[in-house]
Each structure stands twice: as C-alpha cells, then as structure tokens.
Amino acid sequence: MASTAHFSEEEMAELQEAFSKVDVSGNGFIHTNDLTDVLKAASLPLPGYKARELIQNLTTTRDGRISFDEFISIFQNLKSDDVAKSFRKQINKKEGICAIGGTSEQSSAGTQHSYSEEEKYAFVNWINKALEKDPDCKHVVPMNPETDDLFQAVGDGIVLCKMINFSVPDTIDERTINKKKLTPFTIQENLNLALNSASAIGCHVVNIGAEDLKEGKPYLVLGLLWQVIKIGLFADIEISRNEALIALLREGESLEDLMKLSPEELLLRWANYHLENAGCNKVSNFSSDIKDSRAYYHLLNQVAPKGDEEGIPAITIDMSGLREKDDVQRAECMLQQAERLGCRQFVTATDVVRGNPKLNLAFIANLFNKYPALHKPENQDINWSAIEGETREERTFRNWMNSLGVNPRVNHLYSDLSDALVIFQLYEKIKVPVDWNRVNKPPYPKLGGNMKKLENCNYAVELGKNQAKFSLVGIAGQDLNEGNRTLTLALIWQLMRRYTLNILEDIGGGEKVNDEIIVSWVNETLTAAGKDSTISSFKDSKISTSMPVLDLIDAIQPGSIKYDLLKTEDLNDEEKLNNAKYAISMARKIGARVYALPEDLVEVKPKMVMTVFACLMGKGMKKV
C-alpha cells in the first residue's frame, strides 16, 4: 500500500472523501482523464505534457485507471513539489468552494477544510421538502439555502434524527427524540441518538462527535448528511427489492452478474438502457458525459409517463430546449422539464454544466426512484428463486462494516468480500496485523483474476486461524471467494464479536471479557439499581420483552426510561416489538453504539443480544 507517513489521519480522511467524490461508481478507481480534468479545473500550472508524464510515471495499471494508493502517491508528489502551494490555492479559489480554518482533536496544527456551497444548497432543499410537514421541525424548516441556516439547524439533533428516519424508516423510535424545552443535556442525547443511529444504518461517523454537530462544522455536517441521504436514495436500487431491474440484464450475462453491481453501476446501466432505446449515445459517467444536458433530455423523455397505465396521466417533455446554444441555458430548460416530473432536486443548471458527480448522481437516483420505467421481464429463463433478499443478520453485518469506513463500501455482502480486501481491513480494526505485501490488489487481470482473489481469501483464513485464533473449522479460502453464506457469516460474526469485546477490554484496561463476564456484570448492575430483571444467558426468553435491556439502560442512566410508555406484562408480539424499538433507540441515546435491530431482541437472537449487552456494558463501565 502507498505510504501515508506524510498525511495525518484527518488528512487521509479528507483525501478519501475527495477520491470518493470522483469515484462515482464506488469501485475503488478513477480514470486518468478525471484526474486531468481536476488539475485543469484547479488551474494547476502544469503543461499538458507534464500532466501526462506525471500520470504515466505514477500509474501502474495499463487500463487508464488510478487506485486510491496511486492517488495518494500523486498527492504526496504534489505536496513535496513547489507546485503544491499553487494547487491548494487554486482549489480554494474554485467558485462554490468555501474554506474554513480551524483545529480538531486529531490535529493540533491549524488546518483548512473545504466545503461545497452547491452541496449545502442541494441538501437544504432536499431536507426542506422531506420535512416540510413535520411539526417537530417547524422551528428550523424551511431553511434558507443561501445562508448558513443548515449548520445551526442540525445543532439540536432533531433534523438529523428525522432525516435518518426519512432515509431508513423506523430506525429511530420517535418517542426517544427530545423535542421540547431542550437543554444542553437533552441536546447531547439527541446528537448521541443521531450519530449512533447513523452508524447503525451504515454511515461512517468515526471522526464525527456531538460537539462537531453542535458547533455546526460545515464539512462534517455535509459529509454526514450526504451519507444519510445517499443511503435513502439507494435503498430500492437493489434487485431483491425491485425485480424490474432484471430488465437491465444483458445478453450472455447471468443474473448473478447483475446482482453484483453496485447501486451506482445499476443507475448507469439504467440510464444507458433508456438512452439506447431512445437511439442516443450512451454515457460512461454522471459528470463529464452529462454536461451538455442532452443525455438528460432524452432520459427524461423516455421515463416520463405516457398515459398507458391506468390512473397515471401522460406528461409530455418539451424537447425544444435542446436547441439552446448556451450550455447553462440548455441545462435550465432541461431542469424545467424535470420539475414537471417532480424531480428537480439536487442539481442547478450550473451543477449540470460543471458535471458535479455527487449531485448529479443524487439527481439520477431520485429520478430512478420516481420513474424507473422498467417492467419485470416475462417468458425469460430466469431463476427467480435465486433472488434472495438480504437477511437482518446480513444487513447488520454490512452496516457494521460500512460504519467502520471500509473501502470499497460493501453493497452486497458476499460478492463484495470475494477478494477479502474488506476482511483484511476488518482484521486491522481488531488489531490483527496484515502483511499487505501478500495481498493482491485490484484491478485484477481478466485471465487469472479470480486466482488472485482466491489467494487473498486463503490468506484471510490463515490470519483468522493463526493470528486471530478464530474457530474456522471446515472454512477454506474458496468458501469466502465463492460466497458460501453460512461459512462467510461464521467468519464475519467472529470479527464483529472480537471488535465488540476489544472495545470492552480497552475500557477495562486490557482485562479479557467473555459471555459469562458480561452476563454477571448485567445482573450485578441490575441488582445494584434495585431492578427485578435478571438474565441467565443471551438466550433467556425474558429478553423477548426487552425489559432486562430497558432496566439496564435505566440503571446506567437513572430516570432515562419512561416506563409509562411501555407494556411490561402479558405482552403480545406487537407490544414486544414496540418495547424493543424503544429499547434499541434508548441504548443509542445514552451513548451505546448498537447495531442490532428490535426484532433481534423479540426473537432473542443470541449473537445480536450479546452485542447489545456488551455495548451497554461498555457505556456503563465508562461511567464508573
């Protein structure tokens, strides 16, 4: 891997964010053309031949792609060069970019963080629309996108909690949000609830704290909001949740191939499916290829309702704006047509012409969600039974991984782990050293590429057995490579369990922790607080009522549980779920980063139950 000695942890996070903005497909690479465009846009005083020479010298791949490691190398080179100062200066001069000076916990030296006015404008409009009818947000919504209203509005945590529920409904129990007569303490609780819930849905919040949100630090607020919004936009861009996506299957391609595509890749294929039907040129990205708005015009025309479905009136797209000679004016005419579909969100005409990849991706995702214009294919030889939805356990593991900031992001648990790169990152999170010199990195060759991935998987199993001392009987690298569900989950669970126990051990000064110790601590804490609840194990049927969890939360933070909101005896299934939703949100509210779901408590799933009590133990031990 590239040396990162010249960059602080915070700078690395910023570079990762910058890379992700360009890497719209999320596959871990950018194209050399994209790098050249960035250099030109930043007015970097490098002649064309020099830029080409730089890329040629630093890029090891021969297909025009640059990995994150190579991206870091380029920045290290620029940073050590006299041209670096000019580069940063020009970046900050770019129209629409604001620079904020300041310090953070990670860096005692003065640092400068940039944020995008375009993103702020887009996110404010999206939030205003999402929460316009929410009575709990009337004190801040609507916000003025031209001002810094947004950065003040997130300070009490209510808007963040509401947006998390907008993206992933029912994540936060509304009863746990503090809404009236807010104090510094109740605001802190709301922000804890928002951050821990964001983590539970797969947001990377490691470097974001409640104080950052109270202070309204723009780059952190926008970064968190983008993650929350993107998760919501991508929620249904998944074959198991939208079988009509199978219409995008290409000749000679298997259903499994299609299911491996990320949401970004599916959106690109969806756009090209409609462009091809319109007899237009395809696009390879949502940045440089859409700057003239022509692809957007034809896409809107293809997906607009034709009035052939019962109850849905036709909407005719006026294509005359294509004749506009000015790019910005043409983009504005196009957006006026998008508005007729109720889809003028995220981008302005200038964002289209500049090819802002993040905002254009959001624009396309929103358009897809409202007007996919796809029909589930019939009379095709498709194995419909192969389309399995993600289980709760799989979703929990995937969100846990993503919350830790693994790269690339995990969209499909098994296919995205088939080269073990994410597993190696998880090993490092649990303090198991990885020899990266033994790891094969993408892009993998067409011939023998899977063998490279298999070598990685073999090494991952070897690390698990020899270094982590996991129980991996009967598990081979081939099982990870082929996505064997049962055996892959066995490894992932042990990784998550070790991660959770490591946190407890760090708090406890390195003392080893096991299930029995956690159960004993839970019972001792409950007894000391005068609670009647106890548990015999993580399989105890009493856990299905959530009362042991709720009593433990109240023992850790006395008076936090409002028992009048709960049913405590003779519970039916609905009442059990109601208690569990409240319990999970309350655990997050007092500061426990819980990934389990309410159903895990109701059904007494021992693995997930263990993580809930372990996280609460960690919170309780911090208070001692």
C-alpha positions in Angstrom: 0.0 0.0 0.0 1.1 3.6 -0.5 3.0 5.2 2.3 0.8 7.6 4.3 3.5 8.9 6.5 3.1 12.5 5.2 -0.6 12.6 6.0 -2.4 12.8 9.3 -5.4 10.6 9.9 -7.6 13.6 9.3 -5.9 14.5 6.0 -6.3 10.8 4.9 -10.0 11.0 5.6 -10.2 14.2 3.5 -8.3 12.6 0.7 -10.5 9.5 0.9 -13.6 11.8 0.7 -12.1 13.7 -2.3 -11.3 10.4 -4.1 -14.9 9.1 -3.4 -16.3 12.2 -5.0 -14.6 11.4 -8.3 -15.0 7.6 -7.9 -18.8 7.8 -8.6 -19.0 4.1 -9.4 -17.5 3.3 -6.0 -15.3 0.6 -7.5 -12.1 2.0 -5.9 -10.7 3.6 -9.0 -10.8 6.8 -11.0 -9.8 7.3 -14.6 -6.7 9.3 -15.6 -9.0 11.6 -17.6 -10.8 12.5 -14.4 -7.5 13.4 -12.8 -6.5 15.6 -15.7 -9.9 17.4 -15.6 -9.4 18.1 -11.9 -6.0 19.5 -12.5 -7.3 21.8 -15.3 -10.3 22.9 -13.2 -7.9 23.7 -10.4 -5.7 25.8 -12.8 -2.7 23.9 -11.7 0.3 25.4 -13.7 1.3 22.2 -15.3 1.6 22.0 -19.1 -0.2 19.1 -20.8 2.9 17.1 -21.4 3.9 17.4 -17.7 0.4 16.2 -16.5 0.7 13.2 -18.9 4.2 12.5 -17.7 3.1 12.6 -14.1 0.3 10.2 -14.7 2.4 7.9 -16.8 5.1 7.7 -14.1 2.8 7.1 -11.2 0.1 4.9 -12.6 1.0 1.2 -12.6 -2.2 0.0 -14.3 -2.4 -0.1 -18.1 -6.2 0.5 -18.5 -6.2 4.1 -17.6 -7.4 3.6 -14.0 -5.9 5.0 -10.9 -6.3 3.3 -7.5 -6.6 5.2 -4.2 -3.0 4.2 -3.3 -1.8 5.7 -6.6 -4.0 8.8 -5.9 -2.2 9.2 -2.6 1.2 8.9 -4.3 0.2 11.7 -6.7 -0.8 13.9 -3.8 2.4 13.1 -1.9 4.4 14.1 -5.0 2.5 17.3 -5.4 2.8 18.1 -1.7 6.6 17.8 -1.9 6.7 19.9 -5.0 6.7 23.7 -5.2 3.5 23.5 -7.2 1.6 22.1 -4.3 1.0 25.5 -2.8 -0.4 26.8 -6.0 -2.5 23.7 -6.3 -4.2 24.2 -2.9 -4.6 27.9 -3.5 -6.3 27.3 -6.8 -8.6 24.6 -5.4 -9.8 27.0 -2.7 -10.4 29.7 -5.3 -12.7 27.5 -7.3 -16.2 29.0 -7.5 -18.6 27.5 -5.0 -15.9 26.2 -2.6 -15.6 27.8 0.9 -12.6 27.3 3.1 -12.9 27.0 6.8 -9.9 27.4 9.1 -9.7 25.6 12.4 -8.4 22.8 14.5 -9.7 19.4 15.6 -9.0 16.8 18.2 -7.0 14.9 15.6 -4.8 17.8 14.6 -3.3 20.4 16.9 -1.9 22.3 13.9 -4.2 24.7 12.1 -6.0 23.0 9.3 -8.2 24.2 6.5 -11.4 22.3 5.5 -13.3 23.0 2.3 -17.0 22.5 1.8 -19.2 22.9 -1.2 -21.8 25.6 -1.4 -23.5 23.6 -4.1 -23.9 20.6 -1.7 -25.2 22.9 1.0 -27.8 24.3 -1.4 -28.9 20.9 -2.6 -29.1 19.3 0.8 -31.1 22.2 2.3 -33.7 22.0 -0.5 -33.9 18.2 -0.1 -34.4 18.5 3.7 -36.9 21.3 3.3 -39.0 19.1 1.0 -38.6 16.0 3.2 -39.5 17.7 6.5 -41.9 20.4 5.3 -44.9 18.9 7.0 -43.1 17.6 10.1 -44.5 19.6 13.1 -41.3 18.9 15.2 -39.1 20.7 12.6 -41.1 23.9 12.3 -38.6 25.8 14.4 -35.9 25.4 11.6 -37.7 24.3 8.4 -37.8 25.8 5.8 -34.2 26.8 5.9 -32.7 29.4 3.6 -30.2 27.6 1.3 -28.4 30.9 0.7 -27.4 31.2 4.3 -25.8 29.0 6.9 -29.1 28.0 8.4 -28.3 24.4 7.9 -25.3 24.4 10.2 -27.3 25.9 13.0 -30.4 23.7 12.4 -28.5 20.4 12.9 -27.3 21.6 16.3 -30.2 20.2 18.4 -30.2 16.8 16.7 -33.9 16.8 15.7 -33.4 17.3 12.0 -30.7 14.7 11.9 -32.9 12.1 13.6 -35.8 12.9 11.3 -33.6 12.6 8.2 -32.3 9.3 9.3 -35.9 8.0 9.6 -36.7 9.6 6.2 -33.9 7.6 4.6 -34.4 4.3 6.6 -37.9 4.4 8.2 -38.3 3.2 11.8 -34.6 3.4 12.6 -35.3 5.7 15.5 -38.2 5.4 17.8 -39.9 8.8 17.8 -40.6 8.5 21.5 -36.9 8.8 22.2 -36.3 12.1 20.5 -36.2 15.1 22.8 -38.4 17.7 21.2 -39.4 20.4 23.7 -37.7 22.5 26.3 -34.3 21.4 25.2 -31.3 21.7 27.5 -27.6 21.1 26.8 -28.1 17.6 28.2 -31.2 16.7 26.2 -29.5 18.1 23.0 -26.5 15.9 23.7 -28.8 12.9 24.0 -30.4 13.8 20.6 -27.0 14.0 19.0 -25.9 10.7 20.5 -29.1 9.2 19.2 -28.5 10.6 15.7 -24.8 9.6 15.5 -25.3 6.1 16.8 -28.3 5.5 14.6 -26.4 6.8 11.6 -23.7 4.3 12.3 -26.3 1.6 12.6 -27.6 2.2 9.1 -24.0 2.1 7.7 -22.7 5.7 7.9 -19.0 6.2 8.7 -19.1 8.5 11.7 -15.8 7.6 13.4 -14.4 11.2 13.2 -17.6 13.0 14.0 -18.7 13.9 17.5 -21.7 15.6 19.1 -19.6 18.7 19.7 -18.8 18.9 16.0 -22.5 18.9 15.2 -23.4 21.4 18.0 -20.8 23.7 16.5 -22.2 23.1 13.0 -18.8 22.3 11.4 -19.8 22.6 7.7 -17.6 19.9 6.2 -18.6 17.3 8.8 -22.3 18.2 8.7 -22.4 18.0 4.9 -20.4 14.7 4.9 -22.8 13.1 7.4 -25.9 14.3 5.6 -24.6 13.1 2.2 -24.2 9.6 3.7 -27.7 9.6 5.2 -29.3 11.0 2.0 -27.4 8.6 -0.3 -28.4 5.5 1.8 -32.0 6.6 1.4 -31.7 7.2 -2.3 -30.1 3.9 -2.9 -32.4 1.8 -0.7 -34.5 0.4 -3.6 -31.8 0.2 -6.2 -31.4 -3.5 -5.4 -32.8 -6.4 -7.4 -34.3 -8.2 -4.4 -36.3 -5.1 -3.7 -37.1 -4.1 -7.3 -37.3 -7.2 -9.6 -37.9 -4.9 -12.6 -34.2 -4.2 -12.6 -33.8 -7.6 -14.3 -34.8 -5.8 -17.5 -31.2 -4.4 -17.5 -29.8 -7.9 -17.9 -27.5 -8.1 -21.0 -27.2 -10.9 -23.4 -24.8 -13.6 -22.2 -24.9 -12.2 -18.6 -26.1 -14.2 -15.7 -28.5 -13.0 -13.0 -25.6 -13.3 -10.5 -23.5 -10.9 -12.6 -26.3 -8.3 -12.5 -26.8 -8.8 -8.7 -23.2 -8.0 -8.1 -23.5 -4.5 -9.5 -23.4 -1.6 -7.1 -26.2 0.9 -7.0 -24.1 3.4 -8.9 -23.4 0.9 -11.6 -27.0 -0.1 -11.8 -28.0 3.6 -12.2 -25.5 4.0 -15.0 -26.8 0.9 -16.7 -30.4 2.1 -16.2 -29.7 5.4 -17.8 -28.0 3.8 -20.8 -30.9 1.3 -21.2 -33.2 4.2 -21.8 -30.7 6.2 -23.9 -30.2 3.1 -26.1 -34.0 2.8 -26.5 -34.0 6.5 -27.5 -31.3 5.8 -30.1 -28.8 8.1 -28.3 -25.2 7.7 -27.4 -24.6 6.0 -24.0 -22.8 7.8 -21.1 -19.9 6.4 -19.1 -20.4 8.7 -16.1 -22.6 11.3 -14.5 -20.0 14.0 -14.7 -18.3 14.9 -17.9 -20.8 13.0 -20.1 -23.9 14.8 -19.0 -22.5 18.4 -19.0 -24.4 19.3 -22.2 -27.8 18.1 -20.8 -28.5 16.1 -24.0 -28.5 12.7 -22.3 -30.7 14.1 -19.5 -33.2 15.4 -22.0 -33.6 12.0 -23.7 -33.6 10.2 -20.4 -36.5 12.4 -19.1 -38.4 11.9 -22.4 -38.0 8.1 -22.1 -39.1 7.7 -18.5 -41.9 10.3 -18.4 -45.4 8.7 -18.1 -47.0 8.0 -21.4 -50.5 7.7 -20.0 -50.7 4.0 -20.9 -51.0 2.9 -17.2 -54.4 3.2 -15.6 -54.7 6.3 -13.4 -51.3 7.8 -14.4 -51.7 10.8 -16.7 -49.2 11.4 -19.5 -46.5 14.0 -19.1 -45.0 15.4 -22.3 -41.4 16.5 -22.2 -40.7 19.7 -24.2 -37.5 18.9 -26.1 -37.2 22.3 -27.7 -34.6 23.4 -25.1 -32.1 21.1 -26.9 -31.8 23.9 -29.5 -30.4 26.3 -26.9 -26.7 27.1 -27.7 -25.7 28.1 -24.2 -24.9 25.1 -22.0 -26.3 26.7 -18.8 -29.5 27.9 -20.5 -29.9 24.4 -22.1 -29.5 22.8 -18.6 -32.0 25.2 -17.1 -34.6 24.3 -19.8 -33.9 20.6 -19.1 -34.4 21.1 -15.3 -37.7 22.8 -16.0 -38.8 19.6 -17.7 -37.5 17.6 -14.7 -39.6 19.8 -12.5 -42.7 18.8 -14.4 -41.9 15.2 -13.2 -41.4 16.4 -9.7 -37.7 15.6 -10.0 -35.9 18.9 -10.0 -33.8 18.0 -6.9 -30.1 18.2 -6.0 -28.7 20.0 -9.1 -28.8 23.5 -10.5 -28.1 24.3 -14.2 -24.5 25.2 -13.1 -24.1 21.8 -11.3 -25.0 20.0 -14.5 -22.7 22.1 -16.7 -19.8 21.7 -14.3 -20.5 17.9 -14.0 -20.7 17.8 -10.3 -20.5 13.9 -9.8 -22.1 13.7 -6.4 -25.1 15.9 -7.0 -25.7 14.5 -10.5 -25.7 11.0 -9.0 -28.3 12.1 -6.5 -30.4 13.7 -9.2 -30.3 10.5 -11.3 -31.1 8.3 -8.2 -34.1 10.4 -7.3 -35.3 10.2 -10.9 -35.0 6.4 -10.9 -36.9 6.1 -7.7 -39.8 8.1 -9.0 -39.9 6.9 -12.7 -37.9 3.7 -13.2 -39.9 2.9 -16.4 -38.9 -0.7 -16.2 -41.1 -3.8 -16.5 -40.3 -7.2 -15.0 -39.4 -9.4 -17.9 -41.7 -12.3 -18.7 -41.1 -15.6 -20.5 -37.4 -15.4 -19.8 -35.4 -18.3 -18.5 -34.7 -16.6 -15.1 -34.3 -18.4 -11.8 -36.5 -16.1 -9.7 -35.8 -18.2 -6.6 -32.1 -17.1 -6.8 -33.2 -13.5 -5.9 -33.0 -13.6 -2.2 -33.4 -10.5 -0.1 -30.9 -9.6 2.5 -31.5 -11.1 5.9 -31.5 -9.0 9.0 -28.2 -10.5 10.1 -26.6 -9.8 6.8 -27.8 -6.2 6.8 -26.5 -5.7 10.3 -23.0 -7.1 9.4 -22.9 -5.0 6.2 -23.9 -1.8 8.1 -21.3 -2.5 10.8 -18.6 -2.9 8.2 -19.6 0.3 6.3 -19.8 2.3 9.6 -16.1 1.4 10.1 -15.2 3.1 6.8 -14.1 0.0 4.8 -13.2 0.8 1.2 -14.8 0.0 -1.1 -18.2 0.2 0.5 -20.0 -3.1 0.9 -23.2 -3.2 -1.1 -23.6 -7.0 -1.5 -22.1 -8.9 1.4 -20.8 -12.0 -0.4 -19.7 -10.7 -3.8 -18.0 -7.6 -2.2 -16.0 -9.9 0.1 -14.9 -12.3 -2.5 -11.4 -10.8 -2.8 -11.0 -10.4 1.0 -9.9 -6.8 0.9 -12.6 -5.7 3.2 -11.9 -8.6 5.5 -8.2 -7.5 5.8 -9.4 -4.0 6.8 -11.6 -5.6 9.5 -8.6 -7.6 10.8 -6.7 -4.4 11.3 -9.7 -3.0 13.2 -9.4 -5.9 15.7 -5.6 -5.4 15.9 -4.6 -8.4 13.8 -1.7 -7.2 11.7 -2.0 -7.8 7.9 1.1 -8.2 5.7 -0.2 -6.0 2.7 2.8 -7.2 0.6 1.0 -10.6 0.5 -2.3 -9.0 -0.6 -3.3 -8.9 -4.3 -4.9 -5.6 -5.1 -7.3 -4.6 -8.0 -7.6 -4.2 -10.8 -7.3 -8.0 -11.3 -6.3 -9.3 -14.7 -9.1 -10.9 -16.8 -7.1 -14.1 -17.0 -6.3 -15.4 -13.6 -8.0 -12.6 -11.8 -10.1 -15.0 -9.7 -7.0 -16.9 -8.7 -5.6 -13.6 -7.3 -8.8 -13.2 -5.3 -8.6 -16.8 -4.1 -5.0 -16.2 -2.9 -6.3 -13.3 -0.8 -9.1 -15.4 0.7 -6.7 -18.2 1.6 -4.5 -15.6 3.4 -7.6 -14.3 5.2 -8.5 -17.7 6.5 -4.8 -18.2 7.5 -4.9 -15.0 9.5 -8.1 -16.0 11.2 -6.8 -19.3 12.3 -3.2 -18.4 13.2 -3.3 -14.8 14.3 -6.9 -14.1 15.5 -7.3 -17.7 16.9 -10.8 -17.9 15.4 -12.7 -21.1 15.2 -12.7 -21.7 11.4 -13.1 -25.5 11.2 -14.1 -26.5 7.7 -13.7 -23.0 6.3 -11.4 -22.5 3.4 -10.5 -19.5 1.2 -12.6 -20.9 -1.6 -15.7 -20.6 0.7 -15.1 -16.8 1.0 -14.3 -16.5 -2.7 -17.4 -18.3 -3.8 -19.6 -16.5 -1.2 -20.7 -19.5 0.9 -23.3 -17.8 3.1 -23.0 -20.0 6.2 -19.2 -20.1 6.3 -18.7 -16.5 5.4 -21.1 -15.4 8.1 -19.2 -17.6 10.6 -16.1 -15.6 10.0 -17.8 -12.2 9.9 -19.6 -12.9 13.2 -16.3 -13.7 14.9 -14.8 -10.4 13.5 -17.7 -8.4 14.9 -17.7 -10.2 18.2 -13.9 -9.6 18.6 -14.4 -6.0 17.7 -17.1 -5.6 20.3 -15.1 -7.4 23.0 -11.9 -5.4 22.2 -13.8 -2.2 23.0 -14.8 -3.6 26.4 -11.2 -4.7 27.0 -9.8 -1.3 26.1 -12.2 0.3 28.6 -11.4 -2.3 31.3 -7.6 -1.8 31.0 -7.0 -4.9 28.9 -8.8 -7.4 31.0 -10.2 -10.3 28.9 -14.0 -10.4 28.6 -16.3 -13.3 27.7 -20.0 -14.0 27.7 -20.1 -15.1 31.4 -18.4 -11.9 32.5 -20.9 -9.8 30.5 -23.9 -11.7 32.0 -22.5 -11.3 35.5 -22.0 -7.6 35.0 -25.5 -7.1 33.7 -27.1 -8.9 36.7 -24.9 -7.1 39.2 -25.7 -3.8 37.7 -29.4 -4.5 37.7 -29.4 -5.7 41.3 -27.4 -2.7 42.5 -30.0 -0.4 40.9 -32.9 -2.2 42.6 -34.3 -3.7 39.4 -36.2 -7.0 39.3 -34.8 -8.1 35.9 -32.1 -10.7 35.5 -30.8 -12.8 32.6 -29.4 -16.3 32.8 -27.8 -16.1 29.3 -28.2 -14.4 26.0 -30.8 -17.0 25.2 -33.0 -16.1 28.1 -36.7 -15.9 26.9 -37.3 -12.9 29.2 -35.2 -10.8 26.8 -38.1 -11.0 24.3 -39.9 -8.4 26.4 -36.9 -6.1 26.3 -37.4 -5.4 30.0 -33.9 -6.6 31.0 -32.4 -4.2 28.4 -34.6 -1.3 29.4 -33.9 -1.8 33.1 -30.2 -1.9 32.4 -30.4 1.3 30.5 -32.2 2.9 33.4 -29.6 1.5 35.8 -26.8 3.1 33.8 -28.6 6.4 33.4 -31.3 6.6 36.1 -34.6 8.1 35.1 -34.0 7.8 31.4 -36.6 5.2 30.7 -40.2 6.4 30.6 -41.9 3.2 31.8 -45.4 4.7 31.2 -44.7 4.3 27.5 -44.2 0.5 27.9 -46.3 -2.6 28.4 -44.4 -4.7 31.0 -46.6 -7.8 31.5 -48.5 -10.3 29.3 -47.1 -8.8 26.1 -48.3 -9.8 22.6 -45.9 -9.8 19.7 -46.8 -6.2 18.7 -46.2 -5.0 22.2 -42.9 -6.8 22.4 -41.7 -5.2 19.2 -42.9 -1.8 20.5 -40.7 -2.2 23.6 -37.8 -3.4 21.6 -37.9 -0.4 19.2 -37.8 1.9 22.3 -35.0 -0.1 23.9 -32.7 -0.1 20.9 -33.2 3.7 20.4 -32.7 4.4 24.1 -29.5 2.4 24.1 -28.2 4.6 21.3 -29.5 7.7 23.0 -27.4 7.1 26.2 -24.3 6.6 24.0 -24.1 2.9 23.2 -23.3 2.2 19.5 -25.8 -0.7 19.0 -26.1 -2.3 15.6 -28.7 -4.9 16.5 -32.4 -4.5 15.4 -35.5 -4.6 17.5 -36.5 -7.9 16.0 -33.3 -9.4 17.4 -34.5 -8.8 20.9 -38.0 -10.0 20.3 -36.7 -13.2 18.7 -33.9 -13.5 21.2 -31.1 -13.9 18.7 -28.2 -14.7 21.0 -25.4 -13.2 18.8 -27.1 -9.9 18.4 -28.4 -9.9 22.0 -24.8 -10.3 23.2 -23.7 -7.2 21.2 -26.5 -5.1 22.8 -25.5 -6.1 26.4 -21.8 -5.7 25.6 -22.3 -2.2 24.2 -24.3 -1.2 27.2 -21.6 -2.7 29.5 -19.1 -0.5 27.7 -21.2 2.5 28.3 -21.8 1.6 31.9 -18.1 1.0 32.6 -17.2 4.4 31.2 -19.4 6.0 33.8 -17.6 4.3 36.7 
